[in-house]
């Protein structure tokens, strides 16, 4: 019963509240210079983006888990039909029943994570935590052909940034995995 609170690295309601209080203490107050205001905007924007992406990911996990439960329920029904015809044993049916219940438990966990992610997104956007959010984006698989085009775009963006910031020479010569380009 206490598993959600014992997970290492997981966001609990208390951790989210503490994080938001720290951010408010750090960023709220009299802004004396434009750099402080810009930094506050960037931190809030980054927090909102991260919370939104976490929410999208959690919704995708729920969708996949729901599909898995439906599949297991179909398999259970088939096992029951085979048992009725004398082809399957009670043990086989029991295995499918356990599998369905395990997947339902996973689904409930993913739904809880989605609720938590929605609450965090609402908190970042200073909205009631239980208010519904309808995402306008979806997670999609990017085919390899498009991934190469994205890498080229990333390289152009890095070159523009490097021209502006003048970093150490040879950064672009490093392997892409060290640059964080995927």
C-alpha positions as CSV (number, residue, x, y, z in Angstrom):
1,X,0.0,0.0,0.0
2,X,2.9,2.4,0.7
3,X,4.8,1.4,-2.5
4,X,4.0,4.8,-4.3
5,X,5.7,6.6,-1.4
6,X,8.7,4.4,-1.2
7,X,9.8,4.6,-4.9
8,X,13.3,6.2,-5.2
9,X,13.4,9.1,-7.6
10,X,9.7,9.2,-8.1
11,X,7.6,12.3,-7.8
12,X,5.4,12.2,-4.8
13,X,2.9,14.9,-4.0
14,X,5.2,16.1,-1.2
15,X,8.2,16.2,-3.4
16,X,6.3,18.2,-6.0
17,X,5.1,20.7,-3.4
18,X,8.6,21.1,-2.0
19,X,10.1,21.6,-5.4
20,X,7.5,24.3,-6.3
21,X,8.0,26.0,-2.9
22,X,11.8,26.1,-3.5
23,X,11.2,27.5,-7.0
24,X,8.8,30.1,-5.7
25,X,11.3,31.1,-2.9
26,X,14.1,31.4,-5.4
27,X,12.2,33.2,-8.2
28,X,9.6,35.3,-6.5
29,X,10.4,38.7,-5.2
30,X,11.6,42.0,-6.5
31,X,13.4,41.5,-9.8
32,X,16.3,44.0,-9.8
33,X,17.8,43.2,-13.2
34,X,16.6,41.9,-16.5
35,X,18.8,38.8,-16.3
36,X,16.9,37.7,-13.1
37,X,13.6,38.1,-14.9
38,X,14.9,36.2,-18.0
39,X,16.2,33.4,-15.8
40,X,12.8,33.2,-14.0
41,X,11.0,33.0,-17.3
42,X,13.3,30.3,-18.5
43,X,13.0,28.2,-15.4
44,X,9.2,28.4,-15.5
45,X,9.1,27.6,-19.2
46,X,11.4,24.6,-18.8
47,X,9.4,23.3,-15.9
48,X,6.2,23.6,-17.9
49,X,7.8,21.8,-20.9
50,X,9.1,19.0,-18.7
51,X,5.7,18.6,-16.9
52,X,3.9,18.6,-20.3
53,X,6.2,15.9,-21.7
54,X,5.9,13.8,-18.6
55,X,2.1,14.1,-18.9
56,X,2.2,13.0,-22.5
57,X,4.5,10.1,-21.7
58,X,2.3,8.9,-18.8
59,X,-0.8,9.1,-21.1
60,X,1.0,7.0,-23.7
61,X,1.8,4.4,-20.9
62,X,-1.9,4.3,-20.0
63,X,-2.9,3.8,-23.6
64,X,-0.5,0.9,-24.1
65,X,-1.4,-0.7,-20.8
66,X,-5.1,-0.5,-21.7
67,X,-4.4,-2.2,-25.0
68,X,-2.4,-4.9,-23.1
69,X,-5.4,-5.5,-20.8
70,X,-7.8,-5.9,-23.7
71,X,-5.4,-8.3,-25.3
72,X,-5.1,-10.4,-22.2
73,X,-8.9,-10.4,-21.7
74,X,-9.2,-11.8,-25.2
75,X,-6.7,-14.5,-24.4
76,X,-8.5,-15.3,-21.2
77,X,-11.8,-15.7,-23.1
78,X,-10.1,-18.0,-25.6
79,X,-8.6,-20.1,-22.8
80,X,-12.1,-20.4,-21.2
81,X,-13.6,-21.5,-24.6
82,X,-10.8,-24.1,-25.0
83,X,-11.5,-25.4,-21.4
84,X,-15.2,-25.6,-22.2
85,X,-14.3,-27.8,-25.2
86,X,-12.0,-29.9,-23.1
87,X,-8.8,-28.8,-24.8
88,X,-7.4,-26.6,-22.0
89,X,-7.0,-27.2,-18.3
90,X,-8.2,-25.2,-15.3
91,X,-4.5,-24.3,-14.7
92,X,-4.2,-22.7,-18.1
93,X,-7.3,-20.6,-17.5
94,X,-6.0,-19.6,-14.0
95,X,-2.7,-18.5,-15.5
96,X,-4.6,-16.2,-17.9
97,X,-6.8,-14.9,-15.1
98,X,-3.7,-14.0,-13.1
99,X,-2.1,-12.4,-16.1
100,X,-5.2,-10.2,-16.7
101,X,-5.3,-9.1,-13.0
102,X,-1.6,-8.3,-13.1
103,X,-2.0,-6.1,-16.2
104,X,-5.0,-4.4,-14.6
105,X,-2.9,-3.6,-11.5
106,X,-0.2,-2.2,-13.8
107,X,-2.8,-0.1,-15.6
108,X,-4.0,1.3,-12.3
109,X,-0.4,2.3,-11.5
110,X,0.0,4.0,-14.8
111,X,-3.3,5.8,-14.4
112,X,-2.0,7.1,-11.0
113,X,1.2,8.3,-12.6
114,X,-0.8,10.1,-15.2
115,X,-2.9,11.8,-12.6
116,X,0.3,12.8,-10.8
117,X,1.8,14.1,-14.0
118,X,-1.4,16.1,-14.7
119,X,-1.3,17.5,-11.2
120,X,2.3,18.6,-11.7
121,X,1.5,20.2,-15.0
122,X,-1.4,22.0,-13.5
123,X,0.7,23.2,-10.6
124,X,3.4,24.6,-12.9
125,X,0.7,26.4,-14.8
126,X,-0.9,27.6,-11.5
127,X,-4.2,25.9,-12.2
128,X,-6.3,23.6,-9.9
129,X,-4.4,20.3,-9.6
130,X,-7.3,18.1,-10.6
131,X,-8.4,20.2,-13.6
132,X,-8.5,18.2,-16.8
133,X,-6.0,18.9,-19.6
134,X,-6.5,17.9,-23.2
135,X,-3.0,17.6,-24.8
136,X,-2.7,18.8,-28.3
137,X,0.4,16.7,-29.1
138,X,1.0,13.0,-29.4
139,X,4.1,10.9,-29.1
140,X,5.1,9.5,-32.4
141,X,7.8,7.1,-33.7
142,X,10.2,8.9,-36.0
143,X,11.3,6.8,-39.0
144,X,15.1,6.6,-39.6
145,X,14.8,8.8,-42.8
146,X,13.3,11.6,-40.8
147,X,15.8,11.1,-37.9
148,X,18.7,11.9,-40.3
149,X,17.0,15.1,-41.4
150,X,16.5,16.0,-37.7
151,X,20.2,15.4,-37.0
152,X,21.1,17.7,-39.9
153,X,18.8,20.4,-38.4
154,X,20.4,19.9,-35.0
155,X,23.9,20.2,-36.5
156,X,22.9,23.5,-38.2
157,X,21.5,24.8,-34.9
158,X,24.6,23.7,-33.0
159,X,26.8,25.5,-35.6
160,X,24.7,28.7,-35.3
161,X,25.0,28.5,-31.5
162,X,28.7,27.8,-31.7
163,X,29.2,30.8,-33.9
164,X,27.4,32.9,-31.3
165,X,29.0,31.5,-28.2
166,X,32.5,30.7,-29.5
167,X,33.2,27.5,-27.6
168,X,36.2,25.3,-27.6
169,X,37.3,24.2,-31.1
170,X,36.6,20.7,-32.1
171,X,33.2,20.3,-30.4
172,X,31.5,19.5,-33.7
173,X,34.1,16.9,-34.5
174,X,33.0,14.8,-31.4
175,X,30.7,11.8,-32.0
176,X,27.0,12.7,-32.1
177,X,26.2,10.7,-28.9
178,X,28.5,13.0,-26.9
179,X,26.7,16.1,-28.3
180,X,23.4,14.8,-27.2
181,X,22.0,14.7,-30.7
182,X,19.6,11.8,-31.3
